[in-house]
């Protein structure tokens, strides 16, 4: 497993993001047996960086991390979690939540700790609650070894953040689609200029870059028959010199095994391979409907809509339609019909809560209307 130096230790280039673990009955019901096997396999394969957060899996990711990792010597892995600024009500919440996170994770310190998901609409909360100042004190006390932040906004705001405060690392969304679409290039360049180590989230864009459609997948297969589409996406992110960790939210042992192989050993992209990615991206763009990563930051919906699932079904239909698949409409109707009526897009009341929370800045109410109208049109046929 490829390792990167940081401080006095070595961090695995592949990090295990504990936000898309296998589940039984819903996102908050982690299949602890299967997830535990994955964590064991990750450690055996050389992965030593594990990333969790307060809100992942409906609040169950941190307790799972604490339970599963407590079986190992604490010095054998790096644990990262985050301060959920989106739920803070007052300055006292910072101390309360941090203390609870330590308890949930069964540890007395975090190797890496982040201000979670900084966006323009959270700046006042961060300032009013003195989040940075309080976390710096935790760092001074040894409860945080490295303090950073994750970011979902424009480069201009990122520049302001790194100019105003001294952070040890930063986590941004970066992949070969978002390099231009979300200006990940501009964000990366700002961090590189400041010599701030970069941690990458969504390198496979919630799995969408592992399921590209027939034409794009064929381009990759012709170039490297044995390599998965996901491996191309991971190598793209990891080939940037300022990157320290590439996080992957893995759901199956097969995904984990493939990702470990990609970094054991790691081979940076060649210029020829970058050309292959450009060609595959061109093919993939033709099938893209909604750039959703299924991160579930939009949930829970006050109206009960299962937003990520509705968009996933909609995107799948768009991809199949672009490939002129004869069953595209039928499969959409069948898959959408598997949602409970109270979870369907037609229940959207356009309250705007999801739009405010979305890291991709998607106009989710608009897309819920599109999903509902498509379903009604196909039903009428």
C-alpha positions in Angstrom: 0.0 0.0 0.0 1.4 3.4 -1.0 2.0 5.6 2.0 2.5 9.4 2.3 4.6 11.0 5.0 2.8 13.3 7.4 4.4 14.6 10.6 6.1 11.7 12.3 4.1 9.0 10.6 3.0 7.5 7.3 -0.6 7.7 6.1 -2.0 5.3 3.6 -2.8 7.0 0.2 -6.1 5.1 0.2 -8.4 6.2 3.0 -11.6 4.3 4.1 -14.5 6.7 4.2 -17.1 5.3 6.6 -20.1 6.9 5.0 -21.3 4.3 2.6 -21.0 1.1 4.6 -23.1 -2.0 3.9 -26.5 -1.7 5.5 -29.4 -4.0 6.3 -32.7 -2.0 6.7 -31.9 1.6 5.8 -28.9 3.9 6.0 -28.8 4.0 9.8 -28.8 0.2 10.1 -25.1 -0.7 9.4 -24.5 -4.3 8.7 -21.8 -4.5 11.4 -20.7 -8.0 10.6 -20.0 -7.3 6.9 -18.7 -3.8 7.6 -16.4 -5.2 10.3 -15.0 -7.7 7.8 -14.3 -4.9 5.4 -12.5 -2.9 8.0 -10.4 -5.9 9.0 -9.5 -6.5 5.3 -8.6 -2.8 4.9 -6.1 -2.9 7.8 -4.7 -6.2 6.5 -4.3 -4.6 3.1 -2.3 -1.6 4.4 -5.1 1.0 4.8 -4.6 2.9 8.1 -6.7 6.0 7.6 -10.4 5.9 8.6 -12.7 8.8 8.1 -16.1 9.1 9.9 -18.4 12.0 10.9 -21.2 12.9 13.3 -24.0 12.6 10.7 -22.8 9.6 8.6 -25.3 6.7 8.6 -27.8 8.6 10.7 -25.3 9.0 13.5 -24.2 5.4 13.6 -20.8 5.7 11.7 -18.8 7.0 14.7 -20.1 4.3 17.1 -19.3 1.6 14.5 -15.8 3.1 14.0 -15.3 3.0 17.8 -16.5 -0.6 18.1 -14.6 -2.0 15.1 -11.3 -0.1 15.6 -11.1 -0.7 19.4 -10.0 -4.2 18.6 -6.7 -2.8 17.3 -3.8 -1.0 18.9 -4.6 2.7 18.8 -1.2 3.6 17.2 -1.8 1.3 14.3 -4.4 3.5 12.5 -5.3 7.1 12.0 -8.9 8.2 12.9 -10.6 11.3 11.4 -13.9 12.9 12.4 -15.5 16.3 12.0 -17.3 19.1 13.8 -20.8 19.3 12.3 -21.2 23.0 11.9 -24.6 22.5 10.2 -26.2 21.4 13.5 -24.5 23.9 15.9 -26.9 26.1 17.9 -24.5 27.8 20.2 -20.8 27.8 21.3 -21.5 25.2 24.0 -22.5 22.7 21.3 -18.8 22.5 20.1 -17.6 21.1 23.5 -20.6 18.8 23.9 -20.4 17.3 20.5 -16.6 16.9 20.5 -16.8 15.1 23.9 -19.5 12.8 22.7 -17.6 12.0 19.5 -14.6 10.9 21.6 -16.9 8.7 23.6 -18.6 7.2 20.5 -15.2 6.5 18.8 -13.8 5.0 22.0 -10.7 7.2 21.9 -9.1 10.1 23.7 -7.9 11.9 20.6 -8.4 12.3 16.9 -5.5 12.0 14.6 -7.2 14.3 12.1 -10.2 16.5 12.9 -12.1 18.7 10.5 -14.5 21.6 10.5 -17.1 19.8 8.5 -18.4 21.1 5.1 -17.5 24.8 5.1 -19.8 26.8 2.9 -20.8 30.5 2.8 -24.0 29.9 4.6 -22.2 28.3 7.6 -19.6 31.1 8.1 -21.7 33.0 10.6 -22.3 29.9 12.7 -18.6 29.0 12.6 -17.7 32.5 13.8 -20.5 32.9 16.4 -19.7 29.5 17.9 -15.9 30.2 17.8 -15.4 26.8 16.2 -11.8 27.4 15.0 -10.7 28.9 18.3 -12.3 26.1 20.4 -10.8 23.4 18.2 -7.4 25.0 18.4 -7.6 24.6 22.1 -8.4 20.9 21.7 -5.3 20.6 19.5 -3.2 22.3 22.2 -4.6 19.9 24.7 -3.6 16.9 22.6 -7.2 15.8 21.7 -6.6 16.7 18.1 -3.3 15.9 16.4 -4.0 17.7 13.1 -6.7 20.2 12.5 -8.3 20.7 9.1 -11.5 21.4 7.3 -13.7 20.0 4.5 -15.0 22.4 1.9 -17.9 22.7 -0.5 -17.9 26.1 -2.1 -16.1 28.4 -4.6 -12.4 29.0 -4.7 -12.8 32.6 -3.6 -14.1 31.5 -0.3 -11.4 28.8 0.1 -8.8 31.5 -0.4 -10.3 33.6 2.3 -10.4 30.6 4.7 -6.8 29.7 4.3 -5.7 33.3 4.5 -7.5 33.9 7.8 -6.6 30.7 9.7 -3.8 28.2 9.9 -5.0 24.7 9.1 -2.8 21.5 8.9 -4.7 20.0 5.9 -7.9 20.5 3.8 -10.4 18.1 2.3 -12.0 18.9 -1.0 -14.1 17.2 -3.6 -12.0 16.4 -6.6 -12.3 14.0 -9.5 -11.9 14.2 -13.3 -15.5 15.4 -13.7 -15.4 18.1 -11.0 -12.0 19.3 -12.0 -13.9 21.8 -14.2 -17.5 21.3 -13.2 -17.0 22.4 -9.6 -13.7 24.1 -10.3 -11.8 21.6 -8.2 -8.8 22.7 -10.2 -9.0 26.2 -8.7 -9.4 24.8 -5.2 -6.5 22.5 -5.5 -4.2 25.2 -6.9 -5.0 27.5 -3.9 -4.1 24.8 -1.4 -1.0 23.9 -3.4 0.2 27.5 -3.3 -0.3 27.5 0.5 1.5 24.2 0.8 -1.5 22.7 2.6 -1.8 18.9 2.2 -4.9 17.9 0.4 -7.3 15.1 1.3 -9.6 14.1 -1.5 -13.3 13.2 -1.1 -15.6 11.8 -3.8 -12.8 10.7 -6.2 -15.3 8.4 -7.8 -18.2 10.9 -7.3 -20.4 8.7 -5.2 -19.8 5.7 -7.4 -21.0 7.4 -10.6 -17.5 7.3 -12.2 -17.5 3.6 -11.6 -20.7 3.2 -13.7 -20.1 5.4 -16.7 -22.2 3.7 -19.3 -21.2 1.4 -22.1 -19.3 3.9 -24.4 -17.1 5.4 -21.6 -16.5 2.1 -20.0 -15.4 0.7 -23.3 -12.8 3.4 -23.8 -11.2 2.5 -20.4 -11.4 -1.2 -21.1 -9.7 -0.9 -24.4 -6.8 1.0 -22.8 -6.4 -1.3 -19.8 -8.6 -4.4 -20.0 -8.0 -5.5 -16.4 -8.5 -2.1 -14.8 -11.9 -1.0 -13.4 -13.4 2.4 -14.2 -13.1 3.2 -10.4 -9.3 2.6 -10.5 -8.9 5.3 -13.2 -10.8 7.8 -11.0 -8.7 7.0 -7.9 -5.5 7.3 -9.8 -6.5 10.6 -11.3 -6.9 12.1 -7.8 -3.9 10.4 -6.4 -1.6 11.5 -9.2 -1.7 15.1 -8.0 1.5 15.9 -6.0 -0.1 17.7 -3.1 -2.5 14.9 -2.3 -2.0 13.0 0.9 -5.1 10.8 1.2 -7.7 9.7 -1.3 -10.9 8.7 0.5 -13.3 6.1 -0.9 -16.6 5.3 0.7 -16.7 1.6 0.0 -19.8 -0.6 0.4 -18.5 -4.1 -0.6 -15.5 -6.2 -0.1 -15.1 -6.3 -3.9 -14.8 -2.6 -4.1 -12.3 -2.6 -1.2 -10.2 -5.3 -2.8 -10.1 -3.5 -6.2 -9.2 -0.2 -4.5 -6.4 -1.7 -2.4 -5.0 -3.2 -5.6 -5.0 0.2 -7.3 -2.7 1.5 -4.6 -0.5 -1.6 -4.2 1.7 -0.4 -5.8 0.4 3.0 -7.0 1.2 4.1 -10.5 0.7 7.8 -11.4 -1.2 8.5 -14.6 0.8 8.9 -17.8 0.1 11.6 -20.4 -1.4 8.9 -22.6 -3.7 7.8 -19.8 -4.9 11.3 -19.2 -6.0 11.4 -22.8 -7.9 8.2 -22.3 -9.7 9.8 -19.3 -10.5 12.9 -21.4 -12.1 10.7 -24.1 -14.1 8.6 -21.5 -15.3 11.8 -19.8 -16.5 13.2 -23.1 -18.6 10.0 -23.6 -19.9 10.1 -20.0 -21.0 13.7 -20.2 -23.5 12.8 -22.9 -25.3 10.6 -20.3 -25.2 12.9 -17.3 -28.5 14.2 -16.1 -28.0 15.4 -12.4 -24.5 15.5 -10.9 -25.6 14.0 -7.5 -23.1 12.1 -5.4 -25.7 10.4 -3.1 -23.9 11.9 -0.1 -27.3 12.3 1.7 -26.5 15.7 3.2 -29.9 16.7 1.9 -31.6 14.2 4.2 -33.8 13.9 6.1 -36.4 15.6 3.9 -39.3 17.2 5.9 -41.7 15.8 3.3 -40.3 12.3 3.5 -38.9 12.3 0.0 -36.0 9.8 -0.6 -34.0 12.4 -2.6 -30.8 10.4 -3.4 -32.7 7.3 -4.5 -35.1 9.3 -6.7 -32.2 11.1 -8.4 -30.3 7.8 -8.8 -33.2 6.2 -10.6 -33.6 9.3 -12.8 -29.9 9.3 -13.7 -29.9 5.7 -14.5 -32.8 6.2 -16.9 -30.9 9.1 -18.5 -27.8 6.9 -19.0 -29.8 4.1 -20.5 -31.8 6.5 -22.8 -28.5 8.0 -24.0 -27.4 4.4 -24.9 -30.8 3.9 -26.6 -31.5 1.0 -24.3 -35.0 -0.3 -25.3 -35.9 -0.9 -21.6 -34.9 2.5 -20.3 -38.5 3.7 -19.6 -39.7 0.4 -18.2 -36.7 0.1 -15.8 -37.2 3.6 -14.6 -40.9 3.0 -13.9 -40.1 -0.3 -12.1 -37.2 1.1 -10.0 -39.1 4.3 -9.1 -42.1 2.3 -8.2 -40.0 0.5 -5.6 -40.0 3.7 -3.6 -42.8 4.0 -1.1 -45.4 6.5 -2.2 -44.4 8.8 0.7 -40.8 8.7 -0.5 -41.5 9.7 -4.1 -40.6 13.0 -5.7 -44.2 14.1 -6.0 -44.2 14.7 -2.2 -41.7 17.6 -2.5 -43.1 20.8 -1.0 -40.3 23.0 -2.4 -39.2 24.1 1.1 -35.7 24.6 0.0 -34.0 22.9 2.9 -32.3 20.3 0.7 -31.0 23.0 -1.7 -29.3 24.8 1.2 -27.6 21.6 2.4 -26.5 20.3 -1.0 -22.7 20.3 -1.4 -23.2 20.2 -5.2 -25.4 23.3 -5.1 -28.1 21.5 -6.9 -31.6 22.9 -7.3 -33.1 19.8 -5.8 -36.8 20.9 -5.8 -36.5 21.6 -9.5 -35.1 18.1 -10.1 -37.8 16.5 -7.9 -40.4 18.2 -10.2 -38.6 16.7 -13.2 -38.5 13.2 -11.7 -42.2 13.4 -10.7 -43.2 14.7 -14.2 -41.3 12.0 -16.0 -42.9 9.3 -13.9 -46.4 10.8 -14.5 -45.7 10.9 -18.3 -44.5 7.3 -18.5 -47.4 6.1 -16.3 -49.9 7.8 -18.7 -48.4 5.8 -21.5 
